[in-house]
């Protein structure tokens, strides 16, 4: 009987080790980064990040539940004999139970760390919505890139960037973490929140290697191993 108990423990240990090995060999793909030349961006091609709407008072935004940013393409390109890291993106709003695209594979940013140069898309300098940033974070560089277009002024308060529209009592406050992600994007007019979006931390794990098949195979394998082990234990008890 003692030998059988040891066998049960060995089986359980074996299955635990096998599951650990599977997870080490095929880990879930966590949001990574892309470095091209001296420029680093906190996402990879086709990475998706989602913000959740937690407050809204303006009619259209009241019906927006989520905002999804997809880094559709990250690449190096030479412009005016200088090399830049370019980002294309897709922006979508989950509005009344469906995803509504705002931009699709559009220009988002050009960046060169050595030249201390940053250039935003219209979403940044017109609407003040800045979602992800080159790292390490340089809030002054970000603010100046937006201000350069002439629509917004800015101030820096701790790790928060405040973008002020000229003359209409509207501002956008953006809290940014060290990973280069906006954790909060809030638009305020006359001290009333128009919309407030908060980073959905659960959506940071966004891709699985080899497609969703890997995840299914791993789950099925673990379940099968558990079932087999239980059957062996039951058989040993009977004999």
C-alpha positions, 0 to 999 in steps of 0.5 A: 500500500505504501508503494501505491501511495508513492506511485500516486504522488509520483504521478501527480508530480509528473503531471505538474512538471509536464504542465510547467514545461508546457507553459515554459516552452509555450508561454502566453504572449505578453505585450512586448516592445519593438526597437528599431535603431535607437527608438523603442515603442511598447507594442509589436505589430498587431498588438491590441490594447483596450481602454474601458469607458468609466464615465461619460456625459456627452451623448455619443460617448455615453454609448461607448463602452470600450476603445481599442487601439491596434498597432497595425504596423511598426517600421523604419522609414527614411524621410528627408534623409533621416531615419524614423520609427513609424507607427500605423494604427487602427482605432475602434470604439465599441459603440452600441454593441459593435466595433466602429472603426475611427481610423484603419491602418492610419499614421499614428507617430513618427519618432527618432530618439537621437533627433529628439523628434516626435510627430503625432497623427491628427488624433493626437494634435487635434483630439488630444487622444494619446494612447501609447508612447515611445519609451523611456517616457519624455513628457516634455517631448510629447507635449511639444509635439502636440503644441507644435501643431498649434491647437493645444498647449500643455503642462506636466503634472507628475506623470500626468500630461495636461493638454489645454484647448485654447480659449474654450475651457476644455482640457484632456488629462492623460496619466501615463505609466512607465511602460508607455501606456496611457492608464487614464484619458479624461476629457473635461469641459467647464470642469465636467467630464466628457469622457474618461477612459481607463486602461483595461489591465486584463487586456494586456495579454493580447496574443497567443503564439501559433494562434489560438490553436496553442491555447486549445491544445494546452488546455486539452492536454492538461485536462487529458493528463488530469483525467488519465492520472485520476483513472490511474489512481482509481485503478490502483485503489481497486487493486 
